[in-house]
Amino acid sequence: MKYLITENRMELMIKDYILKNYDVLDVEYTTSKSYLASGPNEKGETNVTVKVINVYIENFKHLKRRSDMKDIKSSIWNVLNGLFGIDLGKYGCEWELKVYQVKREEI
């Protein structure tokens, strides 16, 4: 059986899943334009609008090491590939994952 899921619904499902299953502050979406310099993707496009999934990890007290945050990113990457069917490693993919740490820093 196949289901049709709108892009907006997919974004909400991804955000809800990440917020419920990982120690993160927020998930937001942005878009960017990408030029495919190595030729067109499988759809024949050389310019792609990329949906960027921005994940913010709280690290105010510097309790998480860099390796901990990389593990979170890797786990989210694997979930996006496996559970949601987004192949982030594919050439010309219309999705991207960016992970940031939110830390306290004196100005």
Buried (B, 14 or more C-beta within 10 A) or exposed (E): EEEEEEEEEBBEEBBEBBBEEBEBBBBEEEEEEBEEEEEEBEEEEEEBEBBBBBBBBBBEEEEBEEEBBEEBBEEBBEBBBEEBEBEBEEEBBBBBBEBBBEEEEEE
